[in-house]
Amino acid sequence: MKLNLRLIVLVTFGPALILAGDIGKCSEQASCIDFTIQKTSNCFGEDCGIQVCMIVDTEKEGCPKEENISHLCSASSGGCAAYDTDGVTPLTGKGTSSDCTSTTFDGKCEPETYGGQRRVEMCQEGKPGETVYWALKDAEIEETGSSEYTGFFTFEQDFTTCSPTIKCLGDGHSLECAAPNSDMTSSTRVWEYTIPANDGNACDLCGGGGTPTSPTPTPNPPTPASLQPISTPSPVAPTPGSDIEPTPGSNGDPHFKTWKNEHFEYHGQCDLVLIKDEDFADGLGLDIQLRTKLVRYWSYIRNAAVRIGHDIIELEGSGDGPQDQSVRYWYNMQFRSDEAKTLGGFPMEIRRVLSKKTKIEIDLNSKYPGIKIVLSTYKEFVKVEVEGATEEAFGNSIGLLGDFQTGETLARDGKTYMHDFREYGEEWQVSPVDDMLFHSTEEPQFPKKCLEPEDPRGHRRRRLDESNITMEQAEKACSRLKDPLDQKDCIYDILATQDVGMVGAF
């Protein structure tokens, strides 16, 4: 049987503006690298063959490299990417590459264009428990020590989670590159990928079922940690059911969580007031608005905008195609402005996480310790969360998140308790008194009412009856979420959309 694996390695890169330059350090190279993994038809004794591919993409969001990479130790048809200290013994079984495949490969590589992207895919084959290697040099720069990164992949059939160990070695290594006696200088970074061993645990690489996936990494469950240095080898998510702090906000299909963690859905298409407080931060004022988009029988949050003081940041979800995987944000109505570093004087960080996730963090710590407003995307879906919310910061707010003290879903008059969430959503449609925050105007705008889907639950219920993904599979995919109510929403979205990757929207 063939194994259906998808590797998810999320790459986090720094601020919104990253200048082009060399990628000599591990942290710089990490911004340009993804990994994929799948079972092959080859055998190593009783073990199966496992192919691991490093994808170096110089057009990836966050990759600071614009010109050709100066030195890539790719595999040729007669060699491997790295050799032991004797300069003769390959450290891996064999390798292939989508570029630089000449038998006299000299270690230099100019990424070619594949589907509009300049990328090189370099694959190594090993067995469970073995470490495979690559080397990448792009500047005469020394770097001491090593960095450890983390990534996850899942068995698509049963959603078992596996975690490889990924390291980038700085100076001090004694490996050689590309061909025997071709010395790796102190400026070369060596990447190690240790394939999880078949040691009787759930991560059985040779015994899975299904069919191989595309080598393109996709953010299916579980939600992985970013490809960035960590202090422990393999951090894992907290055990589901543990004590958690509610994170009020909105996400997905779309789901809303009030200040008291009550969950509800609203499927109309229009601009909505999530949070509004004119007196926030000593009169700076705060507005958070959502723009939902109707897709036949359901809707989702496509845009979110936050205003503090005179500054506005707007984030938009991306499409699903490779041509759509770009960071889409507007700062004070300017698309991808280089000035997007603060919001109302509060520090703001914009990060790209792989190809399908963007995250914007607004740090309110200087005024309200421990509080952040976080916007993020998964594909076209936008999520808004308030981390560490306190009454001091949000006690006077109004909007879809309800009353902070009681959690009641109140109308605009601040008194009427609304039980019907369809009416409640319409109540908080953005009106002229709210000052619409988005860079463009889309229908409907007040006084036109929100567009409603036709029988959304009835049609979706029929879709659930026709699901190829089972309830058990959806439950397993969503089990890493800490909040039981988030798990419930996640399961529903996976079954409704028939997309296991929807867990990435939570």
Buried (B, 14 or more C-beta within 10 A) or exposed (E): EBBBBBBBBBBBBBEBEBEEEBBBBBBBBBBBBBBBBBBBEBEBEEBBBBBBBBBBBBBBBBBBBEEBBBBBBBBBEEBBBBBEEEBEEBBBBBBBBBBBBEEEBEBBBBBEEBEEBBBBBBBBBBBBBBBBBBBBBBBEBEBEEBBBBBBBBBBBBBBBBBBBBBBBBBBEBEBBBBBEEBEBEBBBBBBBBBBBBBEEEEBBBBEBEBEBBEBEBBBBBBBBBBBBBBEEEBEEBEEBEEEBEBBBBBBBBBBBBBBBBBEBBBBBBBBBBBBBBEEBBEEBBBBBBBBBBBBEBBBBBBBBBBBBBEBBBBBBBBEEEEEBBEBBBBBBEEEBBEEBBBBBBBBBBBBBBBBBBBBBBBBBEEBBEEBBBBBBBBBBBBBBBBBBBBEEBBEBBBBBBBBBEEBBBBBBEEEEEBEEBBEBBBBBBBBEEBEBBBBEEBEBBBEEEBBBBEEBEEBBEEBBEEBEBEEEBBBBBBBBBBBEBBBBBBBBBBBBBBBBBBBBBB
